[in-house]
Amino acid sequence: MFTERIYNFSAGPSMLPEPVLKRVQGELLNYGGTGIAVMEMSHRSKMYLDIFEGVKARVCEVLDIPEGYHVLFAHGGATAQFSAIPMNLIGEGSADYAITGNFAQLAAAEAKKYGRINIIYDTSDKNHTYIPRQTDLKFTPDASYFHYCANNTIFGTAWDYIPDTGGKPLVSDMSSCILSEPLDVSKFGLIYAGAQKNIAPSALALLILKDGLPVKPITAIPKVLDYNLMIKNDSMLNTPPTFNIYILGLVLDWIKGLGGLTAMREINRAKAAVLYDFLDNSAFYNAPAVKSARSIMNITFRTPNEELDAAFAKESAAAGLANLKGHRLVGGMRASIYNAMPLEGVKKLVEFMGNFERKNS
Ligand SMILES: Cc1ncc(COP(=O)(O)O)c(C=O)c1O
């Protein structure tokens, strides 16, 4: 039993910024003098459309989205996009995928149902501890797009560069890194992200889709996955995840208040450095991801053996440092330190790790 909020290192759904939660709490019953809660508003009402338009404008502002892109809100998290992407974009050709982790693998497996998929790189030979270099990427001439997962949530790796496809549309799953740092949106055909890390509660997906990208949906496409229809209906083909979109607006206000994505990157780098510096100076813990591929959002590490890993997970949870047990595909531990995790939380974790090491060495 905890009487205060604890530090939650969950990979997702994960912590939301406390000021956002407090604002939701304050506005929950009666939003802005309307007398009703946001989740009770018709999505077609003027009061909700004002919120919706405001959120879209703030997405463009905070991510500095250039002209010629659509901001779309979708149902079904990132996983629905694993299907929607090939259904909309593969057309007559094939599609190139890089497998750098579990979600990249799932995206490719789903895409295979709808067309010819070329796995142009696969890092499973070293249990996804590294990221291919640009020169390793050999694109297929008839590929309609190249898909990669920018941050591998389970394995704790991230691409340290934006791949250059030589003009082929670039599609990126940014579920676990969006809004963590500035992004050159102009390099992408499609960016998509499930919400439950840096955006809002789960089930919403944010899409940033380049206008004019050849969207040729397959004939039997479900209408809620049809990008042309989503664009035409301004993400309101049916009832959108209204409350989640509103929370995204509050999250964006919070990021703006901190100084935008440039400031957010500095904060995130500083947090990650505290943990990586500690790991690099410890003979007890081991961090499997190669240095150039280290994620600043999900940090994986191990103790010397599985019994100690289990003891670590149990004792850290009891100390108010929750959800540090690594994913079953990797074992060990994983600290997910998304935007909302305060520096104080990472310092507390490192202090705990030091004590655990001393006790068990
Ligand atoms: C990188 C990445 N892609 C996709 C997903 C799947 O997201 P969802 O559960 O929203 O479908 C996750 C989930 O954690 C993820 O981390």
The ligand as an ORCA input file, in Angstrom:
! r2SCAN-3c Opt
* xyz 0 1
  C       7.459      0.480    -30.407
  C       6.080     -0.061    -30.207
  N       5.301     -0.281    -31.270
  C       4.062     -0.761    -31.147
  C       3.524     -1.053    -29.920
  C       2.136     -1.594    -29.827
  O       1.316     -0.582    -29.374
  P      -0.226     -0.784    -29.056
  O      -0.318     -1.662    -27.860
  O      -0.685      0.619    -28.835
  O      -0.864     -1.392    -30.248
  C       4.281     -0.825    -28.772
  C       3.684     -1.135    -27.461
  O       4.172     -0.960    -26.414
  C       5.591     -0.322    -28.914
  O       6.363     -0.108    -27.849
*
